[in-house]
Amino acid sequence: IEGCLAGEMFSPGELAAIGIKAIEAELGLAPE
């Protein structure tokens, strides 16, 4: 359900950007 909602709320490009930021945060590459 959450995936479907996210798909309608965000465009593929936005989802990709969010995914990249999430990965960077996990790897400790994000500034914050």
PDB file of N, CA, C and O in Angstrom:
ATOM      1  N   ILE A   1       0.846  -1.203   0.000  1.00  0.00           N
ATOM      2  CA  ILE A   1       0.000   0.000   0.000  1.00  0.00           C
ATOM      3  C   ILE A   1       0.880   1.251   0.000  1.00  0.00           C
ATOM      4  O   ILE A   1       0.657   2.177  -0.780  1.00  0.00           O
ATOM      5  N   GLU A   2       1.875   1.269   0.875  1.00  0.00           N
ATOM      6  CA  GLU A   2       2.738   2.441   0.958  1.00  0.00           C
ATOM      7  C   GLU A   2       3.447   2.688  -0.371  1.00  0.00           C
ATOM      8  O   GLU A   2       3.635   3.833  -0.783  1.00  0.00           O
ATOM      9  N   GLY A   3       3.837   1.601  -1.037  1.00  0.00           N
ATOM     10  CA  GLY A   3       4.528   1.743  -2.310  1.00  0.00           C
ATOM     11  C   GLY A   3       3.640   2.404  -3.342  1.00  0.00           C
ATOM     12  O   GLY A   3       4.096   3.251  -4.110  1.00  0.00           O
ATOM     13  N   CYS A   4       2.366   2.021  -3.365  1.00  0.00           N
ATOM     14  CA  CYS A   4       1.424   2.592  -4.325  1.00  0.00           C
ATOM     15  C   CYS A   4       1.226   4.076  -4.040  1.00  0.00           C
ATOM     16  O   CYS A   4       1.195   4.892  -4.961  1.00  0.00           O
ATOM     17  N   LEU A   5       1.095   4.419  -2.775  1.00  0.00           N
ATOM     18  CA  LEU A   5       0.890   5.819  -2.406  1.00  0.00           C
ATOM     19  C   LEU A   5       2.109   6.641  -2.790  1.00  0.00           C
ATOM     20  O   LEU A   5       1.982   7.744  -3.321  1.00  0.00           O
ATOM     21  N   ALA A   6       3.290   6.099  -2.520  1.00  0.00           N
ATOM     22  CA  ALA A   6       4.521   6.813  -2.843  1.00  0.00           C
ATOM     23  C   ALA A   6       4.622   7.006  -4.352  1.00  0.00           C
ATOM     24  O   ALA A   6       5.077   8.050  -4.819  1.00  0.00           O
ATOM     25  N   GLY A   7       4.200   6.005  -5.108  1.00  0.00           N
ATOM     26  CA  GLY A   7       4.268   6.090  -6.560  1.00  0.00           C
ATOM     27  C   GLY A   7       3.402   7.211  -7.099  1.00  0.00           C
ATOM     28  O   GLY A   7       3.717   7.809  -8.128  1.00  0.00           O
ATOM     29  N   GLU A   8       2.304   7.498  -6.402  1.00  0.00           N
ATOM     30  CA  GLU A   8       1.415   8.562  -6.865  1.00  0.00           C
ATOM     31  C   GLU A   8       1.873   9.925  -6.367  1.00  0.00           C
ATOM     32  O   GLU A   8       1.597  10.951  -6.989  1.00  0.00           O
ATOM     33  N   MET A   9       2.575   9.924  -5.240  1.00  0.00           N
ATOM     34  CA  MET A   9       3.001  11.188  -4.636  1.00  0.00           C
ATOM     35  C   MET A   9       4.296  11.709  -5.254  1.00  0.00           C
ATOM     36  O   MET A   9       4.499  12.918  -5.361  1.00  0.00           O
ATOM     37  N   PHE A  10       5.164  10.790  -5.657  1.00  0.00           N
ATOM     38  CA  PHE A  10       6.455  11.206  -6.182  1.00  0.00           C
ATOM     39  C   PHE A  10       6.644  10.723  -7.619  1.00  0.00           C
ATOM     40  O   PHE A  10       6.150   9.664  -8.005  1.00  0.00           O
ATOM     41  N   SER A  11       7.369  11.521  -8.398  1.00  0.00           N
ATOM     42  CA  SER A  11       7.701  11.098  -9.753  1.00  0.00           C
ATOM     43  C   SER A  11       8.901  10.166  -9.672  1.00  0.00           C
ATOM     44  O   SER A  11       9.618  10.171  -8.671  1.00  0.00           O
ATOM     45  N   PRO A  12       9.133   9.358 -10.719  1.00  0.00           N
ATOM     46  CA  PRO A  12      10.284   8.439 -10.714  1.00  0.00           C
ATOM     47  C   PRO A  12      11.597   9.153 -10.394  1.00  0.00           C
ATOM     48  O   PRO A  12      12.435   8.621  -9.666  1.00  0.00           O
ATOM     49  N   GLY A  13      11.771  10.342 -10.932  1.00  0.00           N
ATOM     50  CA  GLY A  13      13.002  11.093 -10.676  1.00  0.00           C
ATOM     51  C   GLY A  13      13.136  11.455  -9.209  1.00  0.00           C
ATOM     52  O   GLY A  13      14.219  11.380  -8.630  1.00  0.00           O
ATOM     53  N   GLU A  14      11.998  11.856  -8.610  1.00  0.00           N
ATOM     54  CA  GLU A  14      12.030  12.224  -7.188  1.00  0.00           C
ATOM     55  C   GLU A  14      12.314  10.998  -6.338  1.00  0.00           C
ATOM     56  O   GLU A  14      13.068  11.070  -5.367  1.00  0.00           O
ATOM     57  N   LEU A  15      11.708   9.869  -6.703  1.00  0.00           N
ATOM     58  CA  LEU A  15      11.944   8.633  -5.947  1.00  0.00           C
ATOM     59  C   LEU A  15      13.418   8.254  -6.030  1.00  0.00           C
ATOM     60  O   LEU A  15      14.005   7.811  -5.043  1.00  0.00           O
ATOM     61  N   ALA A  16      14.017   8.429  -7.208  1.00  0.00           N
ATOM     62  CA  ALA A  16      15.427   8.090  -7.379  1.00  0.00           C
ATOM     63  C   ALA A  16      16.289   8.991  -6.506  1.00  0.00           C
ATOM     64  O   ALA A  16      17.227   8.524  -5.859  1.00  0.00           O
ATOM     65  N   ALA A  17      15.970  10.286  -6.488  1.00  0.00           N
ATOM     66  CA  ALA A  17      16.749  11.231  -5.681  1.00  0.00           C
ATOM     67  C   ALA A  17      16.636  10.880  -4.208  1.00  0.00           C
ATOM     68  O   ALA A  17      17.626  10.916  -3.477  1.00  0.00           O
ATOM     69  N   ILE A  18      15.425  10.538  -3.771  1.00  0.00           N
ATOM     70  CA  ILE A  18      15.210  10.172  -2.369  1.00  0.00           C
ATOM     71  C   ILE A  18      15.987   8.900  -2.045  1.00  0.00           C
ATOM     72  O   ILE A  18      16.594   8.791  -0.980  1.00  0.00           O
ATOM     73  N   GLY A  19      15.963   7.942  -2.964  1.00  0.00           N
ATOM     74  CA  GLY A  19      16.682   6.687  -2.740  1.00  0.00           C
ATOM     75  C   GLY A  19      18.175   6.925  -2.618  1.00  0.00           C
ATOM     76  O   GLY A  19      18.835   6.344  -1.757  1.00  0.00           O
ATOM     77  N   ILE A  20      18.709   7.786  -3.488  1.00  0.00           N
ATOM     78  CA  ILE A  20      20.142   8.084  -3.449  1.00  0.00           C
ATOM     79  C   ILE A  20      20.494   8.755  -2.128  1.00  0.00           C
ATOM     80  O   ILE A  20      21.503   8.423  -1.506  1.00  0.00           O
ATOM     81  N   LYS A  21      19.657   9.705  -1.700  1.00  0.00           N
ATOM     82  CA  LYS A  21      19.924  10.403  -0.437  1.00  0.00           C
ATOM     83  C   LYS A  21      19.887   9.419   0.722  1.00  0.00           C
ATOM     84  O   LYS A  21      20.697   9.508   1.645  1.00  0.00           O
ATOM     85  N   ALA A  22      18.945   8.478   0.672  1.00  0.00           N
ATOM     86  CA  ALA A  22      18.824   7.494   1.754  1.00  0.00           C
ATOM     87  C   ALA A  22      20.072   6.616   1.808  1.00  0.00           C
ATOM     88  O   ALA A  22      20.583   6.312   2.886  1.00  0.00           O
ATOM     89  N   ILE A  23      20.558   6.211   0.626  1.00  0.00           N
ATOM     90  CA  ILE A  23      21.754   5.365   0.572  1.00  0.00           C
ATOM     91  C   ILE A  23      22.964   6.145   1.077  1.00  0.00           C
ATOM     92  O   ILE A  23      23.779   5.616   1.834  1.00  0.00           O
ATOM     93  N   GLU A  24      23.079   7.408   0.654  1.00  0.00           N
ATOM     94  CA  GLU A  24      24.209   8.223   1.101  1.00  0.00           C
ATOM     95  C   GLU A  24      24.176   8.386   2.615  1.00  0.00           C
ATOM     96  O   GLU A  24      25.215   8.342   3.274  1.00  0.00           O
ATOM     97  N   ALA A  25      22.983   8.574   3.160  1.00  0.00           N
ATOM     98  CA  ALA A  25      22.847   8.748   4.609  1.00  0.00           C
ATOM     99  C   ALA A  25      23.311   7.486   5.326  1.00  0.00           C
ATOM    100  O   ALA A  25      23.989   7.560   6.351  1.00  0.00           O
ATOM    101  N   GLU A  26      22.945   6.334   4.785  1.00  0.00           N
ATOM    102  CA  GLU A  26      23.334   5.067   5.414  1.00  0.00           C
ATOM    103  C   GLU A  26      24.842   4.864   5.334  1.00  0.00           C
ATOM    104  O   GLU A  26      25.445   4.280   6.235  1.00  0.00           O
ATOM    105  N   LEU A  27      25.448   5.347   4.257  1.00  0.00           N
ATOM    106  CA  LEU A  27      26.889   5.162   4.088  1.00  0.00           C
ATOM    107  C   LEU A  27      27.670   6.262   4.792  1.00  0.00           C
ATOM    108  O   LEU A  27      28.897   6.200   4.875  1.00  0.00           O
ATOM    109  N   GLY A  28      26.959   7.272   5.300  1.00  0.00           N
ATOM    110  CA  GLY A  28      27.626   8.361   6.000  1.00  0.00           C
ATOM    111  C   GLY A  28      28.218   9.382   5.046  1.00  0.00           C
ATOM    112  O   GLY A  28      29.152  10.100   5.402  1.00  0.00           O
ATOM    113  N   LEU A  29      27.672   9.453   3.820  1.00  0.00           N
ATOM    114  CA  LEU A  29      28.202  10.409   2.851  1.00  0.00           C
ATOM    115  C   LEU A  29      27.412  11.710   2.852  1.00  0.00           C
ATOM    116  O   LEU A  29      27.881  12.727   2.341  1.00  0.00           O
ATOM    117  N   ALA A  30      26.207  11.678   3.428  1.00  0.00           N
ATOM    118  CA  ALA A  30      25.365  12.875   3.451  1.00  0.00           C
ATOM    119  C   ALA A  30      25.905  13.877   4.474  1.00  0.00           C
ATOM    120  O   ALA A  30      26.393  13.477   5.531  1.00  0.00           O
ATOM    121  N   PRO A  31      25.822  15.168   4.171  1.00  0.00           N
ATOM    122  CA  PRO A  31      26.317  16.221   5.075  1.00  0.00           C
ATOM    123  C   PRO A  31      25.709  16.121   6.466  1.00  0.00           C
ATOM    124  O   PRO A  31      26.397  16.315   7.467  1.00  0.00           O
ATOM    125  N   GLU A  32      24.403  15.815   6.524  1.00  0.00           N
ATOM    126  CA  GLU A  32      23.723  15.768   7.816  1.00  0.00           C
ATOM    127  C   GLU A  32      23.788  14.348   8.360  1.00  0.00           C
ATOM    128  O   GLU A  32      23.274  14.078   9.445  1.00  0.00           O
TER     129      GLU A  32
END
